[in-house]
Amino acid sequence: MPDTTITGPTDPETYAALHADATALLEGWQPTSPDAAVARDRTLRLLSAGPIAMSRQHRPGHITASTLVLDATGTRVLLCLHGKFGRWVQLGGHCEPTDQTLVAAALREATEESGIAGLRIDPVPIDVDVHQVQCQGGSLHHDVRFAVLAPPAAVEQVSDEAEELGWFPPDQLPEPLAGGTVQLIAPALAALRRSPLRLAP
Protein backbone atom coordinates (compact mmCIF):
# COMPACT_ATOMS: atom_id res chain seq x y z
CA MET A 1 0.00 0.00 0.00
CA PRO A 2 2.11 3.01 1.15
CA ASP A 3 5.07 3.78 -1.07
CA THR A 4 7.58 6.61 -0.80
CA THR A 5 9.22 5.98 -4.18
CA ILE A 6 8.13 8.54 -6.78
CA THR A 7 8.37 7.16 -10.28
CA GLY A 8 6.46 7.26 -13.55
CA PRO A 9 5.69 9.73 -16.30
CA THR A 10 5.21 13.41 -15.60
CA ASP A 11 2.69 13.98 -18.42
CA PRO A 12 -0.72 13.95 -16.70
CA GLU A 13 -2.49 13.01 -19.95
CA THR A 14 -0.90 9.58 -19.58
CA TYR A 15 -3.70 8.91 -17.09
CA ALA A 16 -6.55 10.46 -19.10
CA ALA A 17 -8.45 7.21 -19.74
CA LEU A 18 -8.00 6.04 -16.16
CA HIS A 19 -9.12 9.43 -14.83
CA ALA A 20 -12.27 9.35 -16.95
CA ASP A 21 -13.04 5.83 -15.75
CA ALA A 22 -12.50 6.69 -12.07
CA THR A 23 -14.66 9.80 -12.34
CA ALA A 24 -17.55 7.93 -14.00
CA LEU A 25 -17.26 5.03 -11.55
CA LEU A 26 -17.45 7.23 -8.45
CA GLU A 27 -20.13 9.54 -9.84
CA GLY A 28 -22.38 6.52 -10.33
CA TRP A 29 -21.50 4.75 -7.08
CA GLN A 30 -23.87 4.36 -4.13
CA PRO A 31 -21.66 4.69 -1.00
CA THR A 32 -21.72 1.83 1.48
CA SER A 33 -21.54 4.04 4.59
CA PRO A 34 -21.74 7.71 5.62
CA ASP A 35 -17.94 7.85 5.94
CA ALA A 36 -17.56 6.38 2.47
CA ALA A 37 -19.95 9.02 1.10
CA VAL A 38 -17.81 11.81 2.56
CA ALA A 39 -14.64 10.19 1.17
CA ARG A 40 -16.28 9.73 -2.25
CA ASP A 41 -17.19 13.43 -2.39
CA ARG A 42 -13.64 14.42 -1.37
CA THR A 43 -12.27 12.12 -4.04
CA LEU A 44 -14.48 13.57 -6.75
CA ARG A 45 -13.23 17.03 -5.78
CA LEU A 46 -9.66 15.72 -6.11
CA LEU A 47 -10.48 14.30 -9.55
CA SER A 48 -11.53 17.78 -10.69
CA ALA A 49 -7.76 18.53 -10.84
CA GLY A 50 -7.65 16.35 -13.96
CA PRO A 51 -5.69 13.20 -14.90
CA ILE A 52 -2.72 14.19 -12.71
CA ALA A 53 -4.86 13.16 -9.70
CA MET A 54 -4.26 9.53 -10.73
CA SER A 55 -0.48 9.90 -10.37
CA ARG A 56 1.53 9.52 -7.18
CA GLN A 57 3.37 12.67 -8.27
CA HIS A 58 0.33 14.78 -7.35
CA ARG A 59 1.23 15.90 -3.85
CA PRO A 60 -2.21 17.23 -2.77
CA GLY A 61 -3.43 13.64 -3.14
CA HIS A 62 -3.88 10.82 -5.64
CA ILE A 63 -6.12 7.86 -6.34
CA THR A 64 -5.09 4.38 -5.26
CA ALA A 65 -6.89 1.05 -5.65
CA SER A 66 -7.07 -1.78 -3.14
CA THR A 67 -8.92 -5.04 -2.60
CA LEU A 68 -10.15 -7.26 0.15
CA VAL A 69 -9.46 -10.79 -1.11
CA LEU A 70 -11.74 -13.53 0.21
CA ASP A 71 -11.22 -17.24 -0.20
CA ALA A 72 -13.57 -19.31 -2.36
CA THR A 73 -15.88 -20.03 0.58
CA GLY A 74 -16.02 -16.45 1.83
CA THR A 75 -14.87 -17.52 5.30
CA ARG A 76 -11.34 -16.05 5.28
CA VAL A 77 -9.71 -12.83 4.09
CA LEU A 78 -6.16 -12.46 2.80
CA LEU A 79 -4.12 -9.71 4.44
CA CYS A 80 -0.55 -8.51 4.00
CA LEU A 81 1.89 -7.63 6.79
CA HIS A 82 3.37 -4.65 5.01
CA GLY A 83 7.14 -4.37 5.13
CA LYS A 84 7.27 -0.57 5.21
CA PHE A 85 4.95 0.16 8.12
CA GLY A 86 4.57 -3.13 9.95
CA ARG A 87 0.78 -3.44 9.96
CA TRP A 88 -1.64 -5.92 8.46
CA VAL A 89 -3.55 -4.37 5.57
CA GLN A 90 -5.59 -5.27 2.49
CA LEU A 91 -3.78 -5.62 -0.84
CA GLY A 92 -3.45 -2.64 -3.15
CA GLY A 93 -1.42 0.35 -4.21
CA HIS A 94 -0.78 3.03 -6.79
CA CYS A 95 -2.25 3.25 -10.26
CA GLU A 96 0.16 2.73 -13.15
CA PRO A 97 0.26 4.30 -16.64
CA THR A 98 -0.75 0.95 -18.15
CA ASP A 99 -3.99 0.78 -16.14
CA GLN A 100 -7.03 1.72 -18.23
CA THR A 101 -9.64 1.31 -15.49
CA LEU A 102 -9.66 1.48 -11.71
CA VAL A 103 -10.99 -2.08 -11.53
CA ALA A 104 -8.04 -3.24 -13.64
CA ALA A 105 -5.61 -1.38 -11.37
CA ALA A 106 -7.11 -3.02 -8.28
CA LEU A 107 -7.04 -6.48 -9.83
CA ARG A 108 -3.44 -6.02 -10.99
CA GLU A 109 -2.36 -4.99 -7.50
CA ALA A 110 -4.18 -7.92 -5.90
CA THR A 111 -2.60 -10.39 -8.33
CA GLU A 112 0.90 -8.95 -7.94
CA GLU A 113 0.78 -8.82 -4.15
CA SER A 114 -0.92 -12.18 -3.59
CA GLY A 115 0.77 -14.20 -6.33
CA ILE A 116 -2.63 -15.83 -6.98
CA ALA A 117 -3.81 -16.32 -10.57
CA GLY A 118 -7.49 -16.39 -11.44
CA LEU A 119 -8.74 -13.78 -8.97
CA ARG A 120 -12.22 -12.43 -9.75
CA ILE A 121 -13.22 -8.89 -8.85
CA ASP A 122 -16.59 -7.29 -8.23
CA PRO A 123 -16.45 -4.08 -10.32
CA VAL A 124 -18.57 -2.10 -7.83
CA PRO A 125 -16.47 -0.46 -5.08
CA ILE A 126 -17.11 -1.52 -1.50
CA ASP A 127 -15.51 1.55 0.12
CA VAL A 128 -13.60 4.77 -0.43
CA ASP A 129 -11.15 5.98 2.21
CA VAL A 130 -8.91 9.06 2.40
CA HIS A 131 -5.81 8.84 4.59
CA GLN A 132 -2.44 10.49 5.09
CA VAL A 133 0.69 8.85 3.60
CA GLN A 134 4.37 9.71 3.14
CA CYS A 135 4.41 9.96 -0.69
CA GLN A 136 6.24 13.12 -1.83
CA GLY A 137 7.07 13.81 1.81
CA GLY A 138 3.39 13.93 2.73
CA SER A 139 0.28 13.37 0.63
CA LEU A 140 -3.17 11.77 0.74
CA HIS A 141 -4.28 8.43 -0.66
CA HIS A 142 -7.84 8.48 -1.94
CA ASP A 143 -8.23 4.71 -1.88
CA VAL A 144 -11.04 3.06 -3.84
CA ARG A 145 -11.60 -0.45 -2.54
CA PHE A 146 -13.07 -3.57 -4.17
CA ALA A 147 -14.02 -7.14 -3.19
CA VAL A 148 -12.10 -9.99 -4.81
CA LEU A 149 -12.74 -13.72 -4.73
CA ALA A 150 -9.86 -16.20 -4.87
CA PRO A 151 -10.22 -19.51 -6.72
CA PRO A 152 -10.57 -22.76 -4.76
CA ALA A 153 -7.30 -24.07 -3.29
CA ALA A 154 -5.53 -20.77 -3.99
CA VAL A 155 -1.95 -20.62 -2.69
CA GLU A 156 -0.53 -17.17 -1.97
CA GLN A 157 3.07 -16.09 -2.64
CA VAL A 158 4.70 -13.29 -0.66
CA SER A 159 5.77 -10.33 -2.80
CA ASP A 160 8.69 -7.96 -2.26
CA GLU A 161 6.40 -5.44 -0.51
CA ALA A 162 5.20 -7.86 2.15
CA GLU A 163 6.83 -9.50 5.13
CA GLU A 164 4.02 -12.03 5.30
CA LEU A 165 0.63 -12.96 3.86
CA GLY A 166 -2.06 -14.66 5.89
CA TRP A 167 -5.65 -15.87 5.70
CA PHE A 168 -7.87 -14.87 8.63
CA PRO A 169 -11.51 -15.35 9.63
CA PRO A 170 -13.29 -11.99 9.36
CA ASP A 171 -13.96 -11.95 13.12
CA GLN A 172 -10.36 -12.83 14.03
CA LEU A 173 -8.23 -10.23 12.24
CA PRO A 174 -4.56 -9.93 13.20
CA GLU A 175 -2.83 -7.14 15.09
CA PRO A 176 -1.47 -4.61 14.50
CA LEU A 177 -4.13 -3.86 11.88
CA ALA A 178 -4.04 -0.85 9.59
CA GLY A 179 -6.76 1.71 10.11
CA GLY A 180 -9.62 1.32 7.68
CA THR A 181 -9.15 -2.38 6.95
CA VAL A 182 -11.82 -3.73 9.31
CA GLN A 183 -14.47 -1.52 7.70
CA LEU A 184 -14.10 -3.53 4.47
CA ILE A 185 -15.33 -6.82 5.90
CA ALA A 186 -19.10 -6.24 5.90
CA PRO A 187 -19.38 -4.56 2.48
CA ALA A 188 -17.05 -7.15 0.92
CA LEU A 189 -19.15 -10.06 2.16
CA ALA A 190 -22.32 -8.29 1.04
CA ALA A 191 -20.82 -7.62 -2.40
CA LEU A 192 -19.85 -11.21 -2.97
CA ARG A 193 -23.30 -12.43 -1.92
CA ARG A 194 -25.01 -10.22 -4.48
CA SER A 195 -22.42 -10.33 -7.26
CA PRO A 196 -22.13 -12.88 -10.08
CA LEU A 197 -18.78 -14.01 -8.64
CA ARG A 198 -20.59 -16.50 -6.39
CA LEU A 199 -19.20 -18.04 -3.26
CA ALA A 200 -18.36 -21.72 -3.50
CA PRO A 201 -21.08 -24.02 -2.05
Secondary structure, DSSP 8 states (H G I E B T S, - for coil): -------S-S-GGGGHHHHHHHHHHHHT---SSHHHHHHHHHHHHHHTT-GGGGSTT-TT-EEEEEEEEE-TTSS-EEEEEETTT--EE-EEEE--TT--SHHHHHHHHHHHHH--SS-EE-SS-SEEEEEEE-GGGSEEEEEEEEEEE--TT------TTEEEEEEE-TTS--SSB-TTSGGGHHHHHHHHHHSTT----
